[in-house]
Structure formats: structure tokens, C-alpha cells
Amino acid sequence: MIAAVDLMEIIWGIAALAALLLGAVVALLYVKKRFRGQGPRQSPDSGFTLDDLRQMYRDGEISNKEYNLLKGKL
């Protein structure tokens, strides 16, 4: 009887550890997915945002053709 109780404690311990590990994996996947989409939505080499482009167009620094071309790359 003592061996059966010890065996059940071992089984429950292993089950608890497995559940804890599964929970940690799920939490890490959630955090990874959550932070993957963050940050500015622009191409890495552009160096400016759509608002910057609009301001440059309004200030006459770029033409309408350049504005549309660069806007398409964002």
C-alpha cells in the first residue's frame, strides 16, 4: 500500500511538472506572437514614415511622382 501511494505521488508530480512546462511553452508562444507585430510598419531601409513623406511633399521637397513611388514602398 505504501508503494502504491508513493507511485501515485510520483505520477501526480510528473503530471504537475508537465502541466507547468506546457503552460510555460504556451506563455512564451503568446509573448512571441504578441511582440512580433510591434514596431513601426515601414520598410527597414526607408528611414521615414508616411507622415514624413506627406510633410516632405507639402514642403515641396519631393514631387508628386516621388511621393507616390515612396508611398508604395512603405
C-alpha positions as CSV (number, residue, x, y, z in Angstrom):
1,M,0.0,0.0,0.0
2,I,2.8,2.4,0.8
3,A,4.4,1.7,-2.6
4,A,1.1,2.5,-4.4
5,V,0.8,5.8,-2.6
6,D,4.4,6.7,-3.4
7,L,3.8,5.8,-7.0
8,M,0.7,8.0,-7.2
9,E,2.6,10.9,-5.7
10,I,5.3,10.4,-8.4
11,I,2.7,10.3,-11.1
12,W,0.9,13.4,-9.8
13,G,4.3,15.2,-9.5
14,I,5.2,14.3,-13.1
15,A,1.8,15.5,-14.3
16,A,2.1,18.8,-12.4
17,L,5.6,19.3,-14.0
18,A,4.3,18.5,-17.4
19,A,1.4,20.9,-17.0
20,L,3.8,23.6,-15.8
21,L,6.1,23.1,-18.7
22,L,3.1,23.2,-21.2
23,G,1.9,26.4,-19.6
24,A,5.4,28.0,-19.9
25,V,5.5,27.0,-23.6
26,V,2.1,28.4,-24.3
27,A,3.0,31.7,-22.5
28,L,6.2,32.0,-24.4
29,L,4.5,31.5,-27.7
30,Y,1.9,34.1,-26.8
31,V,4.5,36.6,-25.9
32,K,6.5,35.9,-29.0
33,K,3.4,36.4,-31.2
34,R,2.3,39.5,-29.3
35,F,5.7,41.3,-29.7
36,R,6.4,40.1,-33.3
37,G,3.9,42.5,-34.8
38,Q,5.0,45.6,-32.8
39,G,7.2,48.4,-34.1
40,P,6.8,50.8,-37.0
41,R,5.2,49.4,-40.1
42,Q,7.8,50.6,-42.6
43,S,10.5,49.0,-44.6
44,P,13.7,48.7,-42.7
45,D,15.8,50.8,-45.1
46,S,13.3,53.7,-45.6
47,G,14.2,55.7,-42.6
48,F,11.0,57.7,-42.6
49,T,7.2,57.3,-42.1
50,L,4.2,58.1,-44.2
51,D,3.7,61.3,-42.2
52,D,7.3,62.3,-43.0
53,L,6.6,61.7,-46.7
54,R,3.5,63.8,-46.5
55,Q,5.3,66.7,-44.9
56,M,8.1,66.5,-47.4
57,Y,5.5,66.6,-50.3
58,R,3.8,69.6,-48.7
59,D,7.1,71.4,-48.2
60,G,8.0,70.8,-51.9
61,E,11.0,68.6,-51.1
62,I,9.7,65.8,-53.3
63,S,7.4,65.7,-56.3
64,N,4.1,64.0,-56.6
65,K,5.7,61.2,-58.6
66,E,8.3,60.7,-55.9
67,Y,5.7,60.8,-53.2
68,N,3.6,58.1,-54.8
69,L,6.6,55.9,-55.5
70,L,7.9,56.2,-52.0
71,K,4.4,55.7,-50.5
72,G,4.1,52.5,-52.5
73,K,7.3,51.2,-50.9
74,L,6.0,51.8,-47.4
